[in-house]
Amino acid sequence: MTQEERRQGLALIALTTCMWGILAIGLKVATERIDVITIVWFRFAFAFVMLFTWLAVRRPQDLRVLARPPKLGIVAAICLGTNYIAYLKGLDLTQPSNAQVIIQLAPLFLALLGMLMFGERLSRKQLGFSLVAALGFALFYQDQLGILIGDSGDFTRGNLWIVLAAVMWALYAALTKQETARGVPPQGLNLVLYALPALVLAPFADLGALAELSSGDWLLMVYLGANTVIAYGALAEGMKRLPAHESGLVISTTPLITMSVMAVLGALEVEWIAHDRVSLLGWVGALFVVSGVALVLRARD
C-alpha cells in the first residue's frame, strides 16, 4: 500500500464517518413524517438507481453481477436490509446519540464473527479493551435511564432493536468481506445489496405518503438516499485501500460526531428535532465506548 493509497483510503473512510454521523439526525426527523418501511425502501431504491446509472456509464462490466448474484451476497443483502429496518425502529423509539452509541456493538460483534468465520483470535489486550467498551455501554445506558423523559419500556425496546441492527451489520460486513476476497467487485456487490431489499420491501412501501411530502421533506429523503450510496460506496472503496482495523478506528468516532452536532442543535434551540439529553456521565460512557472499540480494532499482541 502506497502513501497515496493510504491518504485516499483515510479520506474515503472519513467521508463515510461524517455522513453516518449526520445520518442518524436526518433519519430521526424523517421518522416524524413517514413510516420506517417506506424510508428504508426509498433509501435502497434511490441508492440502486444512482449506483446502477453510474456503473452503466463508468463500469458496465460490474453490472454482470446482477445476472448471477453471489449466494453470500444475497444473504448479506438480507442482513443489511434487516439492519436498516431494526436500526430505524430503534432510533424511532430513542434518540440519535443513544442509537449511535449502542450501534457501536457492531464492530465488537464483527470481531467475534472473525473468530468464528475466519479463525481470527482476540488477544488479551483486545479482550481487556472489550471490557472498557462494555463499561462505557453500561455507563451510557445508566445515564440515559436516569434522565429519561417518557416510557422506559420504549427506550429498552428501542435499544433491543439497535442491538439486533448491530448483529445484522456484523453479519453483512463479514459476508461482504468474504465475497470481495473472492474477487466480486465492491460496487457490483453493493448493487446487489441495494436491489434485493428494494424489491422485497416495495409491496410494503407507502407511496401515497411519499406523494404528500413537502418540498423540504423531499430534500430530506433525497439526502437520505444519497447518503446510502455515497457512504457505502466510499466505505467499499476506502477499505480496498486501508487496513480494516484502521478503517474501524476512524468509523468508531461516529457517535461523537452525532453527539456533538446534537449538542450544537440543542444550544441553538432548534425546534425541528427533539433535543438529546446526555449528562457528563453519558459523555464519559460514550468516550469509553469509542475508546474501547477503537482499541479492540487497533490492539495487537
C-alpha positions in Angstrom: 0.0 0.0 0.0 1.5 3.3 -1.1 1.2 6.6 0.9 -1.1 8.0 -1.8 -3.5 4.9 -1.5 -3.4 5.3 2.3 -4.4 9.0 2.1 -7.2 8.2 -0.3 -8.4 5.4 2.0 -8.4 7.7 5.0 -10.3 10.4 3.1 -12.9 8.0 1.9 -13.4 6.4 5.4 -13.6 9.9 6.9 -16.3 10.8 4.4 -18.3 7.7 5.4 -17.9 8.6 9.1 -19.1 12.2 8.7 -22.1 11.1 6.6 -23.0 8.4 9.1 -22.6 10.9 12.0 -25.2 13.2 10.5 -27.4 10.4 9.0 -29.0 9.4 12.4 -30.2 13.0 12.8 -31.8 13.1 9.4 -33.4 9.7 9.9 -34.9 10.8 13.3 -36.5 13.8 11.6 -37.8 11.5 8.8 -39.5 9.1 11.2 -41.7 12.0 12.4 -43.1 12.3 8.8 -43.1 8.8 7.3 -43.1 5.2 8.3 -40.0 3.1 8.8 -40.5 0.6 6.0 -41.1 3.4 3.4 -38.0 5.2 4.5 -35.9 2.1 4.2 -37.4 1.1 0.8 -36.8 4.6 -0.6 -33.1 4.6 0.6 -32.4 1.3 -1.1 -34.3 2.1 -4.3 -32.7 5.5 -4.6 -29.2 4.1 -4.0 -29.8 1.3 -6.5 -30.8 3.8 -9.3 -27.9 6.1 -8.5 -25.3 3.3 -8.5 -26.8 1.5 -11.5 -26.6 4.7 -13.5 -23.1 5.4 -12.5 -21.9 1.8 -13.2 -23.7 1.8 -16.6 -21.6 4.8 -17.6 -18.3 4.1 -15.9 -18.0 0.3 -15.2 -20.6 -1.6 -17.2 -18.8 -4.8 -16.6 -19.7 -4.6 -12.9 -23.4 -4.9 -13.8 -22.9 -8.5 -14.7 -23.2 -9.4 -11.0 -27.0 -8.8 -11.3 -27.3 -11.7 -13.7 -25.8 -14.2 -11.2 -25.7 -12.6 -7.8 -23.3 -14.4 -5.4 -25.1 -16.5 -2.8 -23.4 -14.9 0.1 -24.2 -11.5 -1.4 -27.9 -12.4 -1.3 -27.6 -13.3 2.4 -25.6 -10.1 3.1 -28.4 -8.1 1.4 -31.0 -9.7 3.7 -28.8 -8.8 6.7 -28.3 -5.2 5.5 -32.0 -4.7 4.9 -32.8 -6.1 8.4 -30.1 -3.8 9.8 -31.7 -0.7 8.2 -35.1 -1.6 9.5 -34.0 -2.6 13.0 -31.8 0.5 13.4 -34.6 2.8 12.3 -37.1 1.2 14.6 -34.7 1.6 17.4 -33.9 5.2 16.5 -37.7 6.0 16.3 -38.0 4.8 20.0 -34.9 6.5 21.3 -32.6 9.4 20.2 -29.8 9.9 17.7 -26.9 10.0 20.2 -28.2 6.9 22.0 -28.6 5.0 18.8 -25.1 5.8 17.6 -23.5 4.7 20.8 -25.4 1.4 21.1 -24.7 0.6 17.4 -21.0 0.5 18.2 -21.7 -3.0 19.3 -21.5 -3.9 15.6 -17.6 -3.8 15.3 -17.4 -5.9 18.5 -19.8 -8.5 17.1 -17.7 -8.4 13.9 -14.6 -9.2 15.8 -16.4 -12.1 17.4 -17.5 -13.3 13.9 -13.9 -13.0 12.8 -13.1 -15.7 15.3 -15.9 -17.9 14.3 -15.7 -17.5 10.5 -12.1 -16.7 9.7 -10.2 -18.3 12.6 -9.1 -14.9 13.9 -8.1 -14.6 17.5 -8.6 -11.9 20.1 -5.6 -11.0 22.1 -5.6 -10.4 25.8 -5.3 -6.7 25.1 -8.4 -6.8 22.9 -10.4 -8.7 25.5 -9.4 -6.1 28.1 -10.4 -3.2 25.8 -13.7 -5.0 25.2 -14.4 -4.7 28.9 -13.6 -1.0 28.7 -16.2 -0.7 25.9 -18.7 -2.8 28.0 -18.2 -0.4 30.9 -18.9 2.5 28.6 -22.1 0.9 27.3 -23.2 0.4 31.0 -22.4 4.0 32.0 -24.2 5.5 28.9 -27.3 3.3 29.4 -27.5 4.2 33.1 -27.2 7.9 32.2 -30.0 7.7 29.6 -32.3 5.8 32.1 -31.6 8.4 34.8 -32.6 11.4 32.7 -35.2 9.6 30.6 -38.4 11.5 29.7 -41.1 9.2 28.6 -41.7 5.4 28.6 -38.7 3.4 29.8 -40.3 0.4 28.1 -40.0 2.1 24.7 -36.4 3.0 25.5 -35.5 -0.6 26.3 -37.3 -1.9 23.2 -35.6 0.7 21.1 -32.2 -0.4 22.3 -33.0 -4.1 21.7 -33.8 -3.2 18.1 -30.5 -1.4 17.8 -28.6 -4.4 19.2 -30.3 -6.6 16.5 -29.2 -4.0 13.9 -25.6 -4.3 15.2 -25.7 -8.1 14.8 -27.1 -7.8 11.3 -24.5 -5.3 10.3 -21.7 -7.5 11.6 -23.0 -10.4 9.6 -23.3 -8.2 6.5 -19.8 -7.0 6.9 -18.3 -10.5 7.4 -20.2 -11.9 4.3 -19.2 -9.0 2.1 -15.6 -9.4 3.2 -15.7 -13.0 2.0 -17.2 -12.1 -1.4 -14.8 -9.2 -2.1 -11.9 -11.5 -1.2 -13.2 -13.9 -3.9 -12.9 -11.1 -6.4 -16.5 -9.8 -6.6 -16.3 -6.1 -7.5 -17.2 -4.0 -4.4 -19.6 -1.6 -6.2 -21.2 -4.5 -8.1 -21.8 -6.2 -4.8 -23.3 -3.0 -3.4 -25.7 -3.1 -6.4 -27.0 -6.5 -5.2 -27.1 -5.2 -1.6 -29.4 -2.4 -2.7 -31.5 -4.2 -5.2 -32.8 -7.1 -3.1 -34.1 -5.1 -0.2 -35.7 -2.6 -2.6 -37.5 -5.4 -4.4 -38.6 -7.2 -1.2 -39.9 -4.0 0.6 -41.6 -2.4 -2.5 -45.0 -4.0 -1.8 -45.0 -2.6 1.8 -43.9 0.9 0.9 -46.5 3.7 1.3 -46.1 5.6 -2.0 -49.1 7.7 -1.1 -47.3 9.1 1.9 -44.3 10.0 -0.3 -46.6 11.9 -2.7 -47.9 14.0 0.2 -44.4 15.1 1.4 -43.5 18.8 1.2 -40.5 20.0 -0.9 -38.4 20.3 2.2 -39.3 16.7 3.2 -38.4 15.5 -0.3 -35.0 17.1 0.0 -34.5 15.2 3.3 -35.5 11.9 1.6 -33.2 12.6 -1.3 -30.4 13.3 1.2 -31.1 10.0 3.0 -31.0 8.1 -0.3 -27.8 9.8 -1.5 -26.2 9.2 1.9 -26.7 5.5 1.4 -24.9 5.2 -1.9 -22.2 7.7 -1.1 -21.3 6.5 2.4 -21.3 2.8 1.5 -19.6 3.4 -1.8 -16.8 5.4 0.0 -16.6 2.6 2.6 -16.1 -0.1 0.0 -13.5 1.9 -1.9 -11.8 3.1 1.3 -11.4 -0.4 2.7 -9.7 -1.5 -0.5 -7.0 1.0 0.2 -6.8 0.9 4.0 -6.4 -2.0 6.5 -9.7 -2.9 8.2 -8.5 -2.0 11.7 -7.5 1.5 10.6 -10.9 1.9 8.9 -12.6 0.8 12.1 -10.6 3.3 14.1 -11.9 6.2 12.1 -15.5 4.9 11.9 -15.6 4.3 15.7 -15.7 8.1 16.2 -19.2 8.3 14.5 -21.1 8.6 17.8 -19.0 11.6 18.9 -19.9 13.4 15.7 -23.6 12.8 16.2 -23.5 13.8 19.9 -21.5 17.0 19.1 -24.0 18.0 16.3 -26.9 17.3 18.6 -25.3 19.4 21.3 -24.9 22.3 18.9 -28.5 21.9 17.7 -29.7 21.9 21.3 -27.7 25.1 22.1 -29.3 26.7 19.1 -32.7 25.6 20.4 -33.9 24.3 17.0 -37.5 23.1 17.0 -37.4 20.5 14.2 -35.8 17.8 16.3 -36.1 16.8 20.0 -33.0 17.7 21.9 -30.8 14.9 23.2 -30.3 14.8 26.9 -26.8 13.5 27.8 -25.1 14.3 31.1 -21.4 14.2 31.9 -21.8 10.6 32.8 -23.2 9.8 29.4 -20.3 11.6 27.7 -17.8 9.7 29.8 -19.6 6.4 28.9 -19.6 7.3 25.2 -15.9 8.1 25.3 -15.3 4.7 27.0 -17.3 3.0 24.2 -15.5 4.8 21.4 -12.1 4.3 23.0 -12.7 0.6 23.9 -14.0 -0.2 20.4 -11.1 1.7 18.7 -8.5 -0.1 20.8 -10.1 -3.5 20.2 -9.7 -2.8 16.5 -6.2 -1.5 16.9 -4.7 -3.8 19.6 -2.1 -6.4 18.7 -0.2 -8.9 20.7 
